[in-house]
């Protein structure tokens, strides 16, 4: 029990065959505030429940064939990494254990929908925001659970769309999970999230269509298409588009990622597309990885790499002086740790134009 009053404005009960349907309106949880006024951190305009009478009798517990929440409004607050309902202490919010019980109960239903959801968040760490959704649907059958809907965040005008399918939870050894997520193009200020000032990155517009799949063989796969605009990198603007495939083996902790048909546009100049492969054994907890690609424009590589290389290195002096034009083909970069970080790079170079450097004639 949470120890706070819940008010209900109206209740109506009717029958569909033998199954009762309950309509409940104007539901609210009331909690006291610091100024001796009452607040309603949880409100619900209406709730419709249809009881599956036969299945409830057989299972000796309530089973519902339909649950529909209409216009729920929920307030949550975060402090020092802990989420709680405003007006209730963190200890009271956690003592109910309601979150895990509610999730288990939701996943056990056949049909559930949430319409016109509004979630108000007040967070020490992330700031204040509002998350809303026109509709979220859950449907269960003998093969698993389907979940779909759309979500909008107050900081963005675009809508996030998602769809998921979860296999039979009663058989975790053969559990499948599939999900699709549409991320609209969003503006992200990198400096707020990562300490990458040395790379001179500005804002990034990022969007993607993502498909996720988990299989009983302990593999996790991502695939999809991403679009990104880098507004400022070393004073230039870039546009990127690529299909991608990512596979992670949970047992061996091996990560393999591929960018397929990566196209880069810089100041209206289009560079030849590239296919890039990345492989790393994450179980070793070091920086070792292998990177390979079929082709990459040399002038673009020079623009991206030279400002971030040690100016005392020979490779830095060579690239700065030669300013090569052409392409690197069939390349492989191996990075490993052996008494320090070491790397090996090999490729075929097709140089159409370059300036001179010491023993390298133009």
C-alpha positions in Angstrom: 0.0 0.0 0.0 1.2 3.5 -0.8 -0.6 5.2 2.0 -2.1 8.1 -0.2 -5.7 8.6 -1.2 -6.9 7.8 -4.7 -10.1 9.5 -5.8 -12.5 8.2 -8.5 -15.2 10.4 -10.1 -17.4 7.7 -11.8 -17.7 3.9 -12.2 -19.8 2.0 -14.6 -20.0 -1.8 -15.0 -21.6 -3.6 -18.0 -21.5 -7.1 -19.6 -20.3 -8.4 -22.9 -21.5 -12.0 -22.9 -20.2 -13.3 -19.6 -17.3 -10.8 -19.4 -17.7 -7.7 -17.3 -16.4 -4.3 -18.6 -15.6 -1.7 -16.0 -15.3 2.0 -17.0 -13.6 4.2 -14.4 -13.3 8.0 -14.9 -11.5 10.9 -13.2 -8.9 8.9 -11.3 -6.2 10.7 -9.4 -3.5 10.1 -6.7 -3.4 12.9 -4.1 -0.2 13.7 -2.2 0.5 16.7 0.2 3.0 19.4 -0.8 5.4 21.6 1.3 2.9 24.5 1.3 0.1 22.3 2.8 -1.7 22.1 -0.5 -2.5 18.9 -2.3 -1.0 17.8 -5.6 -2.0 15.2 -8.1 1.1 13.7 -9.6 -0.9 10.9 -11.3 -4.1 11.5 -13.1 -6.2 9.5 -15.5 -9.2 10.7 -17.4 -10.6 7.2 -17.9 -9.8 3.5 -17.6 -11.6 0.7 -19.4 -11.0 -2.9 -18.3 -12.6 -6.0 -19.7 -12.3 -9.1 -17.6 -11.7 -12.5 -19.2 -14.0 -14.4 -16.8 -13.3 -17.9 -18.0 -9.5 -17.6 -18.0 -9.6 -15.8 -14.6 -11.4 -18.7 -13.1 -9.0 -21.3 -14.7 -5.9 -19.4 -13.6 -7.3 -18.4 -10.1 -6.2 -14.7 -10.8 -7.7 -11.8 -12.7 -7.0 -11.9 -16.5 -8.0 -9.1 -18.8 -8.8 -9.2 -22.5 -8.7 -5.4 -22.8 -7.1 -2.6 -20.8 -7.2 0.9 -22.1 -5.8 4.0 -20.4 -7.1 7.4 -21.7 -5.2 10.6 -21.1 -2.9 9.6 -18.3 -0.8 12.4 -16.8 2.2 11.4 -14.7 4.8 13.4 -12.9 8.2 12.0 -12.0 11.2 13.6 -10.4 14.9 12.6 -10.2 17.4 13.5 -7.6 20.9 12.0 -7.2 20.1 9.3 -9.7 16.8 8.1 -8.0 13.4 8.6 -9.6 10.3 9.1 -7.4 6.8 10.5 -7.5 6.7 14.2 -6.3 5.1 14.5 -2.9 6.3 11.0 -2.0 9.7 10.4 -0.5 12.2 8.3 -2.5 11.9 5.6 0.1 8.1 5.5 -0.2 8.3 5.4 -4.0 10.8 2.5 -3.9 9.1 0.7 -1.0 6.0 -0.1 -3.0 8.0 -2.2 -5.5 5.4 -1.1 -8.0 7.6 -0.7 -11.0 8.7 -4.3 -11.4 5.3 -5.6 -10.4 3.6 -3.3 -12.9 6.0 -4.3 -15.7 5.4 -8.0 -15.1 1.7 -7.5 -15.0 1.6 -5.4 -18.2 3.6 -8.1 -20.1 1.1 -10.7 -19.0 -1.9 -9.0 -20.7 -3.4 -9.8 -24.1 -4.4 -6.3 -25.2 -3.4 -3.0 -23.7 -3.4 0.6 -25.1 -2.4 4.0 -23.7 -3.9 7.0 -25.5 -2.8 10.6 -25.1 0.0 10.0 -22.6 1.7 12.9 -20.9 4.8 12.4 -18.7 6.3 15.4 -17.0 9.9 14.9 -15.8 11.8 17.0 -13.4 15.4 16.0 -13.2 18.5 17.2 -11.4 20.7 15.5 -14.0 18.8 15.9 -17.2 16.7 19.0 -16.6 12.9 19.4 -17.0 11.1 18.0 -19.9 7.8 16.5 -21.1 7.4 13.2 -23.0 4.1 12.6 -24.7 2.5 9.9 -26.9 -0.6 9.8 -29.1 -0.9 6.0 -28.7 1.1 3.0 -27.5 -0.3 -0.5 -28.2 0.6 -3.9 -26.7 -0.8 -7.1 -28.1 0.1 -10.7 -26.9 -0.4 -14.0 -28.7 1.0 -17.5 -28.4 4.2 -16.5 -30.1 5.1 -13.5 -28.0 4.3 -9.8 -27.4 4.1 -7.0 -29.9 4.6 -3.3 -28.8 4.2 -0.3 -31.1 3.7 3.4 -30.8 5.1 6.9 -31.1 6.8 9.2 -28.6 7.5 12.9 -28.7 9.9 14.8 -26.5 9.4 18.5 -25.6 12.9 19.4 -26.6 12.3 18.2 -30.2 9.6 18.8 -32.7 10.0 15.4 -34.4 8.3 12.2 -33.4 10.1 9.0 -32.5 8.3 5.8 -33.8 9.0 2.3 -32.6 7.8 -1.2 -33.0 8.9 -4.3 -31.0 8.3 -8.0 -31.0 9.3 -10.1 -28.0 9.2 -13.9 -28.1 7.6 -16.2 -25.5 8.9 -15.0 -22.1 8.0 -18.3 -20.6 10.8 -19.9 -22.6 13.9 -17.6 -22.0 16.2 -20.2 -23.5 14.6 -19.7 -26.9 13.7 -16.0 -26.5 13.8 -13.8 -29.6 13.6 -10.0 -29.6 13.1 -7.7 -32.6 12.6 -3.9 -32.6 12.4 -1.1 -35.2 13.0 2.5 -34.2 12.8 5.6 -36.4 14.9 8.4 -35.0 14.1 11.7 -36.8 17.0 14.1 -37.5 17.9 15.7 -34.2 20.4 18.4 -33.4 23.0 17.2 -30.8 25.6 19.4 -29.1 28.5 17.1 -28.7 30.3 19.2 -26.1 27.4 18.7 -23.7 27.7 14.9 -23.8 31.3 14.1 -24.5 34.7 15.6 -23.8 35.8 15.9 -27.5 36.9 19.5 -27.7 40.3 18.4 -29.1 38.5 17.3 -32.2 36.9 20.7 -32.7 33.4 19.3 -33.3 30.4 21.6 -33.4 26.7 20.6 -33.4 25.7 17.4 -35.2 22.3 16.6 -36.8 21.7 12.9 -36.5 18.8 10.7 -37.7 18.5 6.9 -38.3 16.2 4.0 -39.0 17.3 1.2 -36.8 16.4 -2.5 -36.6 17.5 -4.5 -33.6 17.4 -8.3 -33.3 18.4 -10.6 -30.4 18.6 -14.4 -31.0 18.9 -17.4 -28.6 22.5 -18.0 -29.9 23.5 -14.9 -27.8 24.0 -12.6 -30.7 22.8 -9.0 -30.9 22.4 -7.4 -34.3 21.7 -3.8 -35.3 21.1 -2.7 -38.9 19.6 0.3 -40.6 20.4 3.6 -42.3 21.8 6.7 -40.7 22.0 10.3 -41.9 24.2 12.9 -40.2 25.1 16.6 -40.8 28.2 17.7 -38.9 27.8 21.5 -38.8 31.4 22.3 -37.8 34.5 20.0 -37.9 37.7 21.9 -38.3 35.8 24.8 -39.7 34.0 22.7 -42.4 30.6 21.2 -42.8 30.0 17.6 -43.7 27.0 15.5 -44.7 27.1 11.7 -44.2 24.7 8.9 -45.3 25.3 5.2 -44.9 23.7 1.8 -44.3 25.1 0.0 -41.3 25.2 -3.5 -39.8 26.5 -4.2 -36.3 26.8 -7.6 -34.7 27.8 -8.3 -31.1 28.4 -11.8 -29.7 27.5 -11.7 -26.1 29.5 -14.8 -25.2 32.8 -14.0 -26.9 32.3 -10.2 -26.6 33.3 -9.8 -30.3 32.0 -6.6 -32.0 31.8 -6.3 -35.8 30.5 -3.2 -37.5 30.1 -2.4 -41.2 29.3 0.9 -42.9 27.9 0.1 -46.3 28.0 2.7 -49.2 29.1 5.5 -46.9 28.8 8.8 -48.9 30.3 12.0 -47.7 29.4 15.5 -49.0 31.6 18.5 -48.0 30.8 22.0 -49.2 28.8 20.5 -52.1 31.7 18.3 -53.1 30.7 14.6 -53.2 33.5 12.0 -52.5 33.5 8.4 -53.8 31.5 6.1 -51.5 33.3 3.8 -49.1 32.6 0.4 -47.4 34.2 0.3 -44.0 34.5 -2.8 -41.6 35.5 -2.7 -37.9 36.3 -5.7 -35.8 37.2 -5.7 -32.1 37.5 -8.3 -29.2 36.0 -6.4 -26.3 36.9 -9.1 -23.8 40.5 -8.0 -23.8 39.7 -4.6 -22.3 42.3 -2.8 -24.5 42.3 -0.6 -27.6 43.0 -3.5 -30.1 40.9 -3.4 -33.2 41.0 -4.0 -37.0 39.6 -1.5 -39.5 39.5 -2.0 -43.2 37.9 -0.3 -46.2 37.7 -0.7 -49.9 38.5 2.9 -50.9 38.8 6.4 -49.3 39.6 9.8 -50.9 43.1 10.9 -49.9 42.3 14.6 -49.8 39.4 14.0 -47.5 41.5 11.7 -45.3 44.2 14.4 -45.2 41.7 17.0 -44.1 40.2 14.8 -41.4 43.4 13.2 -40.0 46.2 15.8 -40.2 44.9 18.3 -37.6 44.6 15.5 -35.0 48.1 14.0 -35.6 51.2 14.9 -33.6 53.0 17.5 -35.7 56.4 15.9 -34.9 55.4 12.6 -36.5 56.8 11.9 -40.0 53.4 10.9 -41.3 52.1 14.3 -40.2 54.9 16.1 -42.0 54.4 14.0 -45.1 50.7 14.5 -45.4 50.9 18.2 -44.8 53.7 18.7 -47.4 52.4 16.4 -50.1 48.7 17.3 -50.0 48.0 14.1 -52.0 45.1 13.7 -54.3 43.7 10.3 -55.3 42.5 7.4 -53.2 43.6 4.7 -50.7 42.3 1.3 -51.7 42.0 -2.1 -50.1 43.3 -0.7 -46.8 43.7 -2.4 -43.4 44.6 -0.7 -40.1 45.5 -2.9 -37.1 45.8 -1.3 -33.7 47.1 -3.3 -30.7 48.6 -2.9 -27.3 52.1 -4.3 -26.6 54.0 -2.2 -24.2 52.1 0.8 -25.5 49.6 1.4 -28.4 51.0 0.3 -31.8 49.4 0.3 -35.2 50.1 -1.2 -38.6 48.6 0.2 -41.8 48.8 -1.1 -45.3 46.9 -0.2 -48.5 47.3 0.5 -52.2 47.7 4.2 -53.0 46.5 5.7 -56.2 48.0 9.2 -56.3 46.9 11.5 -59.1 48.6 14.6 -57.8 50.9 15.6 -54.9 53.5 18.2 -53.9 57.1 17.2 -53.2 58.6 16.1 -49.9 62.3 15.3 -49.3 62.9 12.1 -51.3 59.3 11.9 -52.6 59.3 13.8 -55.9 56.1 15.5 -57.1 
